[in-house]
C-alpha cells in the first residue's frame, strides 16, 4: 500500500507543484494589498491550480509513454507507467477523473467571476493536454516554455486576482510576468537534464535546438529579469497609490537572487540524475519568493 501511494505521488510530481501554487499565492497577496481578498474564491483557485498541474503532469507522463519518449531506467524521476508500476489505462482514467474534479472546482468559481470562466477553463484543460498530446504536441516543437509562461504565470495570477477583485490591474500583470519567467526555469532544468533522451526521441525542445549553454544562460536571465520587473512595481505603486513599501522588503528579491544564482551554478556543474533535485530547488525558490512577498502585502495592506 505504501509503495502504491509513493508511486502515485511520484506521478503527481510533487516537487514541481510550487509552480502552480506560486501564481495563486502572489495573486492572493495582491488582492489583500488592494483590499479585494475573498476566502472562498482564493481557496478554490488554489485547489484548481493544484489539480490542473497534476492533470498536466499525469497527461504528460501518459502521452510521453505512448510516444516512447520515456524509457525504463530514465535519468529523470521515476515514471510509474514506464516502469510498469501503473497500467497505462489506469493512468489515463485517473487523469480524466482528476480533470473532471478540476472542472467541478472551476465551475464553483463562476458565481464569483462570471460565465466567461467556463470557456477559460476549457482552454486551460486543452492546454494541459496540448502540451504533450494531439497532432502537434507543443512540448515536442519548442513551445513548452511558452506554455509554462502563459499557463503557470499569466493565467493563474491574473485570473485568481480577477475572481476576487472583478477587475484587471497592471501591477498584477507585472507580477504574472515575473512568476511566469520563474516557472519557465523549472521546465528548463527538466529539458537541460533530458536533452540527450529528448534528442534521441525526436522531441525538439528549446534545449535540443539551442544547446545546454543557451539553456543555462536563459535560466540565469529569467530569474534576474523577473526581479528586474519589481523595479517597475515599486515605481507603479508610488504613482498609483502614493506610497512605497519599506526598504527592508528589498531583502526579499535579494534573497531570491542569492538562491537563484546558487541553483544556476549547480545547474552548470551537474549532470544526469544529479540535476533532479534542482527541479524542486527551482520551484522552492519561486514559492519562497511569493510567500514572503505575500506576507509583506498582508502586513502593509
Backbone torsions as a table, in degrees:
resi	resn	phi	psi	omega
1	UNK	NA	-46.9	179.9
2	UNK	-62.4	-37.2	-179.8
3	UNK	-65.4	-41.2	179.2
4	UNK	-63.6	-41.6	178.2
5	UNK	-61.1	-43.7	179.7
6	UNK	-61.8	-40.8	-179.8
7	UNK	-61.7	-44.0	-178.8
8	UNK	-71.7	-35.2	176.7
9	UNK	-65.0	-36.8	174.8
10	UNK	-64.4	-35.7	178.3
11	UNK	-65.3	-34.9	178.5
12	UNK	-70.2	-20.6	-177.9
13	UNK	58.1	62.3	-173.7
14	UNK	-56.6	-35.0	-174.6
15	UNK	-66.7	-16.9	179.5
16	UNK	-96.9	-8.4	-175.0
17	UNK	-63.9	-25.8	174.3
18	UNK	-56.4	-20.1	178.3
19	UNK	-63.1	-47.4	179.7
20	UNK	-73.2	-34.5	179.0
21	UNK	-65.1	-38.7	-173.3
22	UNK	-60.7	-42.7	-179.4
23	UNK	-61.8	-41.3	-179.9
24	UNK	-71.7	-40.8	-178.6
25	UNK	-60.9	-46.0	-178.7
26	UNK	-68.5	-32.7	176.7
27	UNK	-66.4	-37.6	176.3
28	UNK	-63.1	-43.4	178.2
29	UNK	-60.3	-42.4	179.4
30	UNK	-67.3	-35.6	177.1
31	UNK	-66.1	-39.6	175.7
32	UNK	-63.2	-45.5	179.7
33	UNK	-55.8	-38.1	-178.7
34	UNK	-97.2	8.7	177.4
35	UNK	62.2	41.1	178.0
36	UNK	-119.9	7.3	-172.2
37	UNK	-65.3	136.8	175.2
38	UNK	-135.7	128.1	-174.6
39	UNK	-60.9	-50.8	-171.2
40	UNK	-62.7	-54.2	178.6
41	UNK	-63.0	-30.3	178.3
42	UNK	-63.3	-46.9	179.5
43	UNK	-65.5	-42.3	178.8
44	UNK	-60.5	-40.5	179.0
45	UNK	-66.0	-39.1	177.0
46	UNK	-60.9	-47.8	-179.0
47	UNK	-64.6	-44.6	-179.8
48	UNK	-61.4	-44.1	-178.7
49	UNK	-62.0	-43.4	178.6
50	UNK	-63.5	-46.1	179.8
51	UNK	-63.0	-41.4	-178.4
52	UNK	-62.9	-40.9	180.0
53	UNK	-71.0	-38.7	177.9
54	UNK	-62.2	-43.4	177.3
55	UNK	-60.1	-44.1	179.1
56	UNK	-62.3	-42.5	179.1
57	UNK	-63.5	-43.6	-178.8
58	UNK	-68.8	-40.8	177.8
59	UNK	-63.5	-39.1	178.0
60	UNK	-62.1	-42.8	178.8
61	UNK	-65.6	-42.2	-178.1
62	UNK	-64.0	-48.6	-176.0
63	UNK	-76.0	-30.1	173.0
64	UNK	-65.3	-35.2	176.4
65	UNK	-64.5	-45.7	-178.9
66	UNK	-62.4	-36.0	-178.7
67	UNK	-81.1	-10.7	-178.8
68	UNK	79.0	16.3	-179.8
69	UNK	-70.4	-43.4	178.1
70	UNK	-87.4	131.7	179.2
71	UNK	-115.1	151.1	174.5
72	UNK	-56.2	140.3	-179.7
73	UNK	76.4	20.9	-178.4
74	UNK	-59.1	158.1	-179.6
75	UNK	-68.2	-37.1	-178.0
76	UNK	-72.5	-179.1	179.2
77	UNK	-52.6	147.4	-176.4
78	UNK	-57.7	136.5	176.4
79	UNK	-109.3	114.7	-173.8
80	UNK	-58.2	-43.4	-176.9
81	UNK	-71.1	-34.4	179.4
82	UNK	-68.9	-37.1	-178.5
83	UNK	-84.9	-1.6	178.4
84	UNK	85.9	9.7	179.9
85	UNK	-80.5	-25.9	179.5
86	UNK	-127.4	132.4	177.1
87	UNK	-71.5	140.0	179.9
88	UNK	-53.0	-42.1	179.8
89	UNK	-63.3	-40.1	179.1
90	UNK	-63.7	-43.3	178.6
91	UNK	-63.9	-42.1	178.8
92	UNK	-61.6	-45.8	-178.6
93	UNK	-66.2	-39.7	178.7
94	UNK	-64.8	-39.3	178.5
95	UNK	-62.3	-45.4	-179.3
96	UNK	-67.7	-35.2	178.1
97	UNK	-64.8	-43.0	178.2
98	UNK	-69.5	-31.9	175.8
99	UNK	-63.8	-41.6	177.2
100	UNK	-62.9	-41.4	178.6
101	UNK	-63.7	-42.1	177.0
102	UNK	-61.1	-38.3	178.4
103	UNK	-63.5	-39.8	178.5
104	UNK	-64.4	-44.5	178.3
105	UNK	-62.3	-42.9	179.4
106	UNK	-61.6	-39.6	179.3
107	UNK	-64.8	-27.5	177.9
108	UNK	-68.1	-14.7	178.4
109	UNK	-86.6	-13.6	-177.0
110	UNK	-58.1	-42.2	178.3
111	UNK	-60.7	-21.7	-178.7
112	UNK	-93.5	-37.0	-174.3
113	UNK	-112.3	-12.5	179.0
114	UNK	104.9	166.7	-175.0
115	UNK	-68.8	-19.2	179.2
116	UNK	-64.6	-15.9	177.2
117	UNK	-66.8	-22.7	179.6
118	UNK	-63.9	-55.0	176.4
119	UNK	-63.2	-31.4	177.0
120	UNK	-62.4	-41.7	178.4
121	UNK	-65.4	-37.5	178.3
122	UNK	-64.1	-40.7	178.0
123	UNK	-63.5	-40.7	177.9
124	UNK	-62.3	-43.3	179.4
125	UNK	-63.8	-43.3	178.4
126	UNK	-63.5	-37.3	178.6
127	UNK	-63.5	-36.6	179.9
128	UNK	-62.3	-33.5	-178.9
129	UNK	-91.3	-34.6	-178.6
130	UNK	-64.9	-19.3	-179.8
131	UNK	-58.4	-41.5	-176.5
132	UNK	-132.4	4.4	-177.2
133	UNK	-125.0	176.9	177.0
134	UNK	87.0	178.5	-177.1
135	UNK	-69.6	-18.5	-179.5
136	UNK	-138.8	70.2	-178.5
137	UNK	-59.4	122.4	-169.6
138	UNK	-64.4	-37.7	-178.6
139	UNK	-68.5	-17.1	179.5
140	UNK	-89.0	-3.5	-177.3
141	UNK	-128.3	31.6	173.9
142	UNK	72.8	17.9	-176.8
143	UNK	-111.5	8.1	-179.1
144	UNK	-62.0	-42.5	-179.5
145	UNK	-62.0	-41.1	178.3
146	UNK	-63.2	-40.5	179.4
147	UNK	-63.3	-43.6	179.2
148	UNK	-63.9	-43.8	179.7
149	UNK	-57.6	-42.9	-177.8
150	UNK	-75.5	-51.7	-169.6
151	UNK	-88.2	-10.1	174.7
152	UNK	-118.4	3.0	177.6
153	UNK	-127.7	-75.8	-175.8
154	UNK	-58.5	-50.2	-173.5
155	UNK	-68.2	-56.5	-174.8
156	UNK	-64.7	-39.3	-178.1
157	UNK	-65.5	-49.8	-176.5
158	UNK	-71.5	-39.3	-179.7
159	UNK	-69.8	-40.8	178.5
160	UNK	-60.6	-45.3	178.9
161	UNK	-63.1	-41.1	-176.1
162	UNK	-63.9	-42.5	-175.9
163	UNK	-67.9	-15.3	175.0
164	UNK	-98.1	-38.0	-175.2
165	UNK	-97.3	-20.9	-176.1
166	UNK	58.5	33.7	173.6
167	UNK	-160.1	159.4	176.0
168	UNK	-93.4	159.1	-176.6
169	UNK	-146.6	134.2	-179.1
170	UNK	-63.5	-31.3	176.8
171	UNK	-64.4	-39.7	178.8
172	UNK	-65.0	-40.8	178.1
173	UNK	-60.8	-41.6	177.8
174	UNK	-58.5	-46.8	-179.1
175	UNK	-67.1	-34.3	179.6
176	UNK	-65.6	-34.5	176.6
177	UNK	-66.5	-44.5	179.1
178	UNK	-61.9	-45.2	179.7
179	UNK	-64.3	-39.2	178.4
180	UNK	-60.7	-42.9	179.0
181	UNK	-64.9	-40.4	177.3
182	UNK	-64.3	-40.4	179.5
183	UNK	-64.9	-37.7	178.4
184	UNK	-58.3	-32.6	-178.2
185	UNK	-62.4	-30.5	176.8
186	UNK	-63.8	-43.1	178.2
187	UNK	-67.0	-36.3	179.4
188	UNK	-61.7	-40.1	176.5
189	UNK	-61.4	-45.1	-179.6
190	UNK	-59.1	-47.6	-177.6
191	UNK	-72.4	-31.7	175.8
192	UNK	-62.1	-44.3	179.9
193	UNK	-66.9	-42.1	-170.7
194	UNK	-93.6	13.3	-170.7
195	UNK	-56.5	-42.4	-177.8
196	UNK	-70.6	-42.6	177.8
197	UNK	-64.2	-41.1	179.7
198	UNK	-65.7	-41.1	178.8
199	UNK	-61.9	-42.3	-179.6
200	UNK	-66.2	-32.1	-178.6
201	UNK	-87.3	-2.4	-179.2
202	UNK	79.2	18.5	179.2
203	UNK	-89.3	110.3	-173.4
204	UNK	-90.5	75.1	173.4
205	UNK	-76.1	168.4	177.5
206	UNK	-61.2	-33.5	178.9
207	UNK	-67.2	-40.2	176.4
208	UNK	-61.9	-41.3	-176.5
209	UNK	-79.7	-34.4	-174.4
210	UNK	-103.7	-23.6	-179.6
211	UNK	99.2	161.2	-177.9
212	UNK	-64.6	-42.1	-179.8
213	UNK	-58.8	-40.7	178.9
214	UNK	-66.2	-39.9	178.7
215	UNK	-63.4	-43.0	179.0
216	UNK	-63.2	-40.1	178.0
217	UNK	-66.7	-40.4	178.6
218	UNK	-62.3	-39.2	177.1
219	UNK	-59.2	-50.1	179.6
220	UNK	-59.9	-47.4	-176.3
221	UNK	-65.6	-39.8	-179.4
222	UNK	-58.5	-45.3	-179.0
223	UNK	-63.3	-44.6	-178.3
224	UNK	-72.5	-33.9	176.5
225	UNK	-66.4	-40.3	178.7
226	UNK	-58.6	-42.4	-179.9
227	UNK	-73.5	-35.0	177.6
228	UNK	-60.5	-30.2	178.8
229	UNK	-61.6	-28.1	-179.6
230	UNK	-64.7	-24.4	175.8
231	UNK	-61.3	-41.6	176.1
232	UNK	-65.6	-35.0	177.9
233	UNK	-60.3	-47.7	-179.6
234	UNK	-61.4	-40.6	178.9
235	UNK	-64.6	-42.2	-175.8
236	UNK	-70.5	-34.3	179.6
237	UNK	-73.2	-26.8	174.0
238	UNK	-67.7	-43.6	-178.8
239	UNK	-69.3	-45.2	-173.0
240	UNK	-83.7	-31.1	-172.8
241	UNK	-121.7	-7.4	176.9
242	UNK	68.0	21.9	178.5
243	UNK	-147.7	160.4	-177.7
244	UNK	-128.4	142.0	176.1
245	UNK	-66.2	151.4	179.7
246	UNK	-56.4	150.8	-176.5
247	UNK	-61.4	-27.8	-177.8
248	UNK	-64.0	-21.8	180.0
249	UNK	-68.2	-15.1	175.0
250	UNK	-64.9	-16.2	177.6
251	UNK	-65.3	-24.4	-178.3
252	UNK	-68.0	-54.7	176.0
253	UNK	-62.7	-31.3	177.7
254	UNK	-64.6	-42.2	177.8
255	UNK	-62.4	-42.8	178.5
256	UNK	-59.8	-44.3	-178.3
257	UNK	-63.7	-36.1	177.1
258	UNK	-63.3	-47.9	-179.9
259	UNK	-65.1	-42.5	-179.2
260	UNK	-61.8	-45.4	-179.1
261	UNK	-64.8	-38.9	178.5
262	UNK	-63.4	-41.0	179.3
263	UNK	-68.6	-40.2	177.6
264	UNK	-59.9	-41.3	178.5
265	UNK	-60.8	-43.8	178.6
266	UNK	-63.4	-38.9	180.0
267	UNK	-57.4	-41.9	-176.6
268	UNK	-75.7	-17.2	-174.5
269	UNK	-117.7	13.3	177.6
270	UNK	-124.7	166.8	179.4
271	UNK	-151.7	162.0	174.7
272	UNK	60.0	-139.5	-176.4
273	UNK	-63.8	-20.9	179.2
274	UNK	-65.7	-14.8	178.4
275	UNK	-83.7	-17.1	-176.0
276	UNK	-56.0	-45.2	179.8
277	UNK	-61.4	-21.6	-177.1
278	UNK	-72.2	-20.4	173.2
279	UNK	-61.2	-53.8	179.6
280	UNK	-66.4	-34.8	-178.9
281	UNK	-66.2	-41.5	178.4
282	UNK	-65.1	-44.1	177.3
283	UNK	-65.1	-37.0	178.2
284	UNK	-63.5	-45.2	178.4
285	UNK	-55.8	-43.1	-179.3
286	UNK	-63.7	-45.1	-177.2
287	UNK	-69.5	-39.7	177.9
288	UNK	-60.0	-44.2	177.9
289	UNK	-57.1	-48.5	-175.8
290	UNK	-69.5	-38.1	179.4
291	UNK	-65.4	-45.1	-179.2
292	UNK	-64.0	-41.6	179.1
293	UNK	-68.0	-36.0	177.7
294	UNK	-64.7	-38.9	176.5
295	UNK	-61.0	-41.4	177.3
296	UNK	-61.9	-44.0	178.9
297	UNK	-59.8	-40.8	-179.7
298	UNK	-66.5	-44.0	-178.3
299	UNK	-62.9	-41.0	-172.3
300	UNK	-106.1	16.5	179.1
301	UNK	-73.2	NA	NA
